[in-house]
Amino acid sequence: MFDWKWDFAFEILPRLLWATLNTLLAAGIGYGIALVVGLVFALAQRTGNRPLTIMVRECVEFIRSTPLVLQIFFVFYVGPQIGIVLSPWTAGMIAIGLHYASYLSEVYRGGLDNVPKGQWEACKALNLSPTDTYFRIIIPQALPPSIPGMGNYLVGIFKDTPMLSVIAVAELMHAAIAVGSEHYRYLEPYTLVGVIFLAISLPTAFGVRWFERWVRQSLGMGKQHEN
């Protein structure tokens, strides 16, 4: 049987909860970077500049095809060799932000492709600038269908933050490893980490689904979605 010690679990819980705040901060900043850069990736692939489109597309595929932990190591350890010295936090945020930006760019692309062709033709007929076309007409219509995918990656980026522990970012998993090595007990810290991740991930996933329904109802898309 497991030698679970409740007194030890309650003793280390405050330390893990403080580390959870860092995890949430890392996930939030990384996701914010991914949202912006992912949109840039998606729009860059829709320009008339073919070399730029190919370059961005290959960059996205390269990032999507390599492990996140390798990208974290590369940014943090290889960067200084070419003159780019970053703190563990900065390197971790850049790596995780770019990694998920490549996935969100595909979510954005699907949403943009979902906009009816007539909307694009109307913008062209009205002689709208590319900026007005995208940010006033197309993107507001492309976002609602993209919300489920964006929500999935929000949960995913939260669950991937423990990878930042490999470069000593003080997030939840890093704290659990430190507690375990200090007390030579890993059952309680690792179990509590799992419970904390579950306690955050499940409400987040539920909140994303609720937000998706609310957006669709607000835009009068509820019946169309049900059909």
C-alpha positions, 0 to 999 in steps of 0.5 A, a space after each residue: 500500500 501507498 505510504 501516504 502522509 497527510 501531515 506532509 501533504 498539508 505541509 508542502 501544499 502552500 509551497 505548491 500553491 505558490 508555484 501554481 501561480 507561476 504556472 498560471 502566469 507562464 501559461 497566460 503569458 505563453 498563450 498571449 504570445 501564441 495568440 498574437 504570433 499565431 495570427 501573424 503566422 496565419 495572415 503571413 501565409 495569405 499574402 501575395 508574396 509567395 517567398 514569404 508565404 513559403 518561408 512562414 509555412 515551412 517555419 510553422 511546419 518545422 516548429 510543429 514537427 519538433 518537440 517542445 522540450 527541444 525548442 526550450 533547450 535550443 532557445 535557452 542553451 543554444 541562444 547564448 552561442 549566437 549572442 542571444 542570452 535570455 533568462 529562464 523565464 524569458 526563454 521559456 515564454 518565447 519557446 512555449 509561445 512560438 510552439 503554440 503559435 504554430 498550432 494556433 496559426 492552423 486554427 486561425 487558418 481554418 477559421 479564415 477559410 470558413 468565412 464565406 467567399 461572398 464576404 471577401 468579394 464584398 470587401 474587394 468590391 467596397 475597395 476596403 484596405 487589407 487591414 479593414 478587410 481582415 480586422 473589421 470584416 473577416 477576423 470577427 467572423 473567423 473567430 467564433 468557429 475557432 474558439 474550440 481549437 483555441 480553447 483546447 490549446 489553452 488547456 494544452 499550454 497549461 499542461 505543458 508548462 512543466 516542461 519549463 522545469 528543465 531550464 529551472 523555471 520555478 513553476 509547479 512541477 519544478 517545485 514538486 521536484 525540489 520538495 521531493 529531493 529535499 524530503 526524499 518523498 515524491 508520492 505526495 508532491 507528485 500526487 498533489 501536482 496531478 490534483 492541482 492540474 486536474 482542478 484547473 484544467 477541468 473548469 477551464 475546459 468547461 469555461 471554454 465550452 460555455 464561452 463558445 456557446 455564449 458567443 454563438 448565441 450572441 451572434 445568432 449562430 446557435 440554431 445553425 450550429 445545432 443543425 
